[in-house]
């Protein structure tokens, strides 16, 4: 559901909120990749199980950070120049995550236009909540054992090959043809990961490609992605009210670093002001609070509070 942002903030203030800073956009991408490189560097210096576990914790959130920055790029909020914005978003945020930013943009804008309707592509992420605690534990187990990632990557590969993600088999096509189609569609991903693996080979730690990148990508990333989705739309009070159909979740800095990078926890503000870059969402939140708008809005005091509501279905 698209709303008129001037209902909540004066036009002059809205114009200031909408300013896209190329410096801050580049810093956001640079910071995320600096932490990713630091995880690889830590393993290179201290190759141990402890380093792998620590990197798993950090990298799961940094991979979510790349997905969030792809989302920023889809809204044209990384750089003022659209061509450079799309180039940056594709190569440094989307392709490493086996995604395509222009395709994501088309799907994501449907979410904004049709929030909580049958045409909302994200409806399934929140519509079946709350669940029982036992059901939620099973979902977490599927995330941490790679089952969720398998289903996600299987769907991505079938879509890349032009096959229905809901079906099985090759639909009468040759295996070679399917592989060729997938390689063409995923060429950005293949190039990005060839460069990553090549760099790790050069520094003598090729196994870090599996331990530091793919282990979190197949496990922890699924979990933080689930927690993010639950916090944003699950168990809201009124799907038809723009102040009650999505949620902002307040959290301390360390929680935001691990679970809500780049101010993604300010999701209510993002839906109200979808052309405001992520670094201005905290200011938007303060303005809404000062004007009394948030008094009846969906604002949670913590992620734990949201999880309690999302797992409140009786056994």
Secondary structure, 3 states (H helix, E strand, C coil): CCCCHHHCCCHHHHHHHCCCCHHHHHHHHHHHHHHHHHHHHHHHHCCCHHHHHHHHHHHHHHHHHHHHHHHHHHCCCCCCCHHHHHHHHHHHHHHHHCCCHHHHHHHHHHHHHCCCCCCCCCHHHHCCCCCCHHHHHHHHHHHHCCHHHHHHHHHHHHHHCCCCCCCCCCCCCCHHHHHHHHHHHCHHHHHHHHHHHHHHHHCCCCCHHHHHHHHHHHCHHHHHHHHHHHHHHCCCCCCCCCCCCCCEECCCHHHHHHHCHHHCCEHHHHHHCCCCCHHHHHHHHHHHHHCCHHHHCCEECCHHHHHHHHCCCCC
